[in-house]
Amino acid sequence: MAKSALRYTPAGIAVFEGAFVHEGTVSEAGVERKLAFEFSTVALGAIAQALEREPLGALLTLAGFIAPRTRRSTRLVLHITEYEIGS
């Protein structure tokens, strides 16, 4: 995990921006496939503040939704709405 400094919107909402790495295997058409990639994330409010306290390199299970970074962007970002430590 890489993270930038916690920032706040003009309305006072905490914003966490970071990058996570996923490594694992999946089965596709009966063939095992190894995956290893980095992806960008954003979280708001209490989740942002909690993620800011997590140490770099922590194993986390993330949940949320994928959306374009901005309205006109083609770059996708995972918006974290919850997470668990471990797994």
N, C-alpha and C positions, 0 to 999 in steps of 0.2 A: 504494500500500500504506500502510495505517495500522497501527501496532502499539502494544501496551501493553508495559509493562516485563516482562521475563522473570521468571516466578515459579517457585516450586518446591513440589511436593506434600509432605505430611508424610513421604513415603518418599524424598524427595530427588530426584524426577524433574523435570526442567526442563519448563515449560509455556509455549508461545508462543501468544498470542491476537492476531489481527489481522484486518484487512479488506482485501480486494483488489478491484480494478476490472477487469472484463473488457469489452473492446470488440472487435467483429468482425462478420462477416456469415455467414449460413448460407442454404442454399437449402431452402425448405419448399414442397412442392407446386409446384415449378418456379418459385417466386418468391423473389428475393433479399430477405432480411430483415436489417436492421441490429440488432445487439444492443449494449447498453451497460448494465451493472448492477454493483452492489457486492455482495459476499458475505462472510460471516464465516468465519473459519478458526481451527483450533486444531492445534497440533503438539506432540508429546512427545519427550523425550529428546534425542538427538544432532541430529535434524532441527530441534527447537525452538532449540537453541543456534546452529545454522548460520543459520537464518532471522533470528535476532536480529542477526547481523552484517551482513546484507544492507542496503544503503542504501534509504531510501524512494524510490519511483519506479523501482526496478529491474524489468526485464522478466523474468518467471519463468514457466516452464511447471510447473504443479502436478499432482500425482497423489495420489490417496487415495480416501476414501469419504465419502459424505454420511450423516449421522445426526442425530437430534434432539439439541438442545443438552443437555437433561437427559432423564431417563426419561419424564417427563410433559409435556414441552414439544412444541409443534408447530413451533417455530422450528428450521430445519435449519442445520447447520454442516458445512463441508468439513473433514475430518480429514486433514491433509497427511501422507503417508507417504514421499514423495520429491518432489524438485523439481530442475529444471535452470535454469541461468542463460541468459537469452536466449530467442529464439523468441517 
